């Protein structure tokens, strides 16, 4: 038995079968994913007075619906900005840079740093007393605003867009690019007609990852946004840890997750995600 070119000792091979590995994976998934989700749905229901779905009635009040809408709006906006920046950077790394591995290392390096430290770094960079703001003479009103949230989300989740796009770009047959240029296509025409369509799998993968992570972000609005930039993760945390309203927190989490899944299914009806992502 060999795993990734590494020989496995015989006693391990005798004791560990593919069936036991599958059972371990399913058991882990059941205990740490399926069971918590079931508890979440259970806690979202009200078995006391006031009706079984009273928590959902509160969750569908205007203040929470506005927060939900804001969360998905921030997620969509972050996705668009991140994909635009990510595609340009991935294209440069894949086709233009002579230090490809070094730049990829710089892309991956931030993933080793905790989110809270990265958001704190952005916050310190934009403080009125920071050297950058002192040098420019203004902070452009970014900190503690919607712009600050989008800047933070884009900065933190940019690697999740760059890496799948880069992989898709490197998977393109160079003969197709050369053929386009030989036939007289300009660089822009080659990108638009050949490279972009063949790299859509990376764009879709990166977009989905960024959208899911950005929509459910907690730290970005908490550290970089203002009072009017609260997102659904902040409301769920406040309902649970500050007001100890587990029913409301659970119902909000269920509603958010359901909307997210519905959006992904609608997107899948227009773009076959299984086929597109299978190209990566």
C-alpha positions in Angstrom: 0.0 0.0 0.0 1.4 3.4 -1.0 0.1 6.9 -0.3 1.5 9.7 -2.4 4.6 7.7 -3.1 5.2 6.9 0.6 5.2 3.2 1.5 2.9 2.3 4.4 4.1 -0.3 6.9 2.6 -3.8 6.5 1.1 -3.9 10.0 -0.8 -0.6 9.2 -2.0 -2.0 5.9 -3.3 -5.2 7.6 -5.1 -3.2 10.3 -6.4 -0.3 8.3 -8.8 -1.0 5.4 -10.5 1.3 3.0 -13.8 0.5 4.8 -12.4 1.5 8.2 -11.1 4.8 6.7 -14.4 5.5 5.2 -16.2 4.7 8.5 -13.8 7.1 10.3 -14.5 9.9 7.9 -18.3 9.4 8.0 -18.2 9.2 11.8 -16.1 12.4 12.1 -18.5 14.1 9.7 -21.5 12.9 11.6 -20.2 14.0 15.0 -18.8 17.3 14.1 -21.0 18.5 11.3 -24.4 16.7 11.0 -25.1 16.4 14.8 -24.4 20.2 15.4 -26.6 21.1 12.4 -29.4 19.0 13.9 -29.0 20.7 17.3 -29.1 24.0 15.5 -32.4 23.2 13.9 -33.7 21.8 17.2 -32.8 24.9 19.1 -34.3 27.2 16.5 -37.7 25.8 17.4 -39.7 27.1 20.4 -41.2 24.2 22.4 -42.5 26.6 25.1 -45.2 29.2 25.0 -45.6 31.5 22.0 -45.7 29.0 19.1 -43.3 26.5 17.6 -41.9 29.0 15.0 -41.9 32.1 17.2 -38.1 32.4 16.9 -38.4 32.5 13.2 -41.1 35.2 13.4 -38.7 37.3 15.4 -35.8 36.5 13.0 -37.9 37.7 10.0 -38.4 41.2 11.6 -37.2 44.1 9.6 -34.0 44.8 11.5 -32.7 41.3 10.9 -33.7 41.2 7.3 -31.8 44.4 6.7 -28.7 42.8 8.3 -29.1 39.7 6.2 -29.4 41.8 3.0 -26.3 43.8 4.0 -24.3 40.7 4.6 -25.1 39.3 1.1 -24.5 42.7 -0.4 -21.1 43.0 1.2 -20.3 39.4 0.2 -21.3 40.1 -3.5 -19.4 43.3 -3.6 -16.3 41.7 -2.0 -16.5 38.9 -4.5 -16.6 41.2 -7.5 -13.6 43.3 -6.3 -11.6 40.3 -5.2 -12.1 38.4 -8.5 -11.1 41.5 -10.5 -7.9 41.9 -8.5 -7.3 38.2 -8.2 -7.5 37.6 -11.9 -5.0 40.3 -12.8 -2.6 39.1 -10.2 -3.0 35.5 -11.1 -2.5 36.3 -14.8 0.7 38.2 -14.0 2.0 35.4 -11.9 1.1 32.7 -14.4 2.3 34.3 -17.6 4.4 37.4 -16.9 6.5 36.9 -13.8 9.9 35.4 -13.8 9.7 34.8 -10.0 6.5 32.7 -10.1 7.3 30.5 -7.0 8.3 33.5 -4.9 5.1 35.4 -5.7 3.0 32.3 -5.0 4.7 32.1 -1.7 3.7 35.7 -1.0 0.1 34.8 -1.9 0.0 31.8 0.4 2.0 33.4 3.3 -1.0 35.4 4.7 -3.0 32.2 5.1 -0.6 31.2 7.8 -1.6 34.2 9.9 -4.8 34.3 12.0 -7.6 36.5 10.6 -7.8 38.6 13.8 -4.1 39.6 13.4 -4.6 40.5 9.7 -7.6 42.6 10.4 -5.8 44.3 13.3 -2.9 45.1 11.0 -5.3 46.7 8.5 -6.8 48.7 11.4 -3.5 49.9 12.7 -2.4 50.8 9.1 -5.5 53.1 8.8 -5.4 54.7 12.2 -5.1 58.5 12.1 -1.7 58.2 13.9 -0.3 55.6 11.5 2.7 56.6 9.4 0.8 55.9 6.2 -2.1 58.2 7.1 0.4 60.8 8.4 2.3 60.6 5.1 -0.9 60.9 2.9 -2.5 63.5 5.2 -5.8 61.6 5.1 -7.3 58.2 5.8 -9.9 58.6 3.0 -12.6 57.8 5.5 -11.9 54.1 5.2 -11.6 53.0 8.9 -14.9 52.2 10.7 -17.0 52.5 7.6 -18.4 50.3 4.8 -15.3 51.0 2.8 -13.2 49.6 5.6 -15.2 46.4 5.7 -14.9 45.9 2.0 -11.2 46.7 2.0 -10.6 44.3 4.9 -12.7 41.5 3.3 -10.9 41.9 0.0 -7.5 41.9 1.5 -8.0 38.9 3.7 -9.8 36.7 1.1 -7.8 37.7 -2.0 -5.6 34.6 -1.8 -8.7 32.4 -2.1 -9.4 34.0 -5.5 -5.9 34.1 -6.8 -5.0 30.4 -6.2 -7.9 28.7 -8.1 -7.6 31.2 -10.9 -3.9 30.7 -11.1 -4.4 26.9 -11.3 -6.9 27.3 -14.1 -4.6 29.6 -16.0 -1.7 27.2 -15.7 -3.9 24.4 -17.0 -4.5 26.1 -20.3 -2.7 24.5 -23.2 0.0 27.0 -24.4 -0.5 25.8 -28.0 -4.0 27.4 -27.9 -2.6 30.7 -26.8 0.2 30.5 -29.4 -2.3 29.6 -32.2 -4.4 32.7 -31.3 -1.4 35.0 -31.6 -0.3 33.3 -34.9 -3.7 33.9 -36.4 -3.3 37.6 -35.7 -5.2 38.1 -32.5 -4.0 40.9 -30.2 -3.1 40.3 -26.6 -6.4 41.7 -25.4 -8.3 39.6 -28.0 -6.4 36.4 -26.9 -7.3 37.1 -23.3 -10.9 37.8 -24.0 -11.5 34.9 -26.5 -9.1 32.2 -25.3 -7.7 32.6 -21.9 -10.7 34.0 -20.0 -13.2 31.3 -21.2 -10.7 28.5 -20.5 -10.1 29.9 -17.0 -13.7 30.3 -15.9 -13.5 27.2 -13.7 -11.0 29.0 -11.5 -13.1 32.2 -11.5 -16.2 30.3 -10.5 -14.4 28.3 -7.7 -12.7 31.4 -6.3 -15.9 33.4 -6.5 -17.9 30.8 -4.6 -15.2 30.5 -1.9 -14.9 34.2 -1.4 -18.6 34.8 -1.4 -19.3 32.2 1.3 -16.4 33.4 3.5 -17.2 37.1 3.0 -20.9 36.8 3.6 -20.4 35.0 6.9 -17.6 37.3 8.1 -17.6 38.3 11.8 -14.3 40.1 12.3 -14.3 42.5 9.4 -17.4 44.5 10.4 -16.5 44.1 14.1 -13.0 45.6 13.7 -13.2 47.8 10.5 -16.9 48.7 10.2 -19.1 51.2 11.9 -22.4 50.7 13.8 -24.4 50.6 10.5 -22.1 47.9 9.0 -23.1 45.0 11.3 -23.4 41.7 9.4 -25.4 38.6 10.3 -22.5 36.8 12.0 -22.3 39.7 14.5 -26.0 39.6 15.2 -25.9 35.8 15.8 -22.9 36.2 18.2 -24.7 39.0 20.0 -27.9 37.0 20.3 -26.0 34.1 21.7 -23.3 35.6 24.0 -24.8 38.9 25.1 -28.5 38.4 25.3 -28.3 34.6 25.7 -31.1 34.2 23.2 -30.2 30.8 21.8 -33.5 30.4 19.9 -33.1 33.6 18.0 -29.4 32.9 17.3 -30.2 29.4 16.0 -33.1 30.6 13.8 -30.9 33.4 12.3 -28.2 30.8 11.5 -30.7 28.5 9.9 -32.2 31.3 7.8 -28.8 32.5 6.7 -27.6 29.0 5.8 -30.8 28.2 3.9 -30.6 31.4 1.9 -26.9 30.7 1.1 -27.8 27.2 -0.1 -30.7 28.5 -2.2 -28.4 31.0 -3.9 -25.9 28.3 -4.7 -28.6 26.1 -6.1 -29.9 28.9 -8.3 -26.4 29.7 -9.5 -25.9 26.0 -10.2 -29.0 26.0 -12.4 -27.3 28.5 -14.7 -23.7 27.2 -14.3 -23.2 23.5 -13.8 -20.8 23.7 -10.8 -20.0 20.0 -10.9 -18.8 20.3 -14.5 -17.1 23.6 -14.1 -15.3 22.7 -10.9 -14.4 19.3 -12.3 -12.1 21.1 -14.8 -9.8 22.3 -12.0 
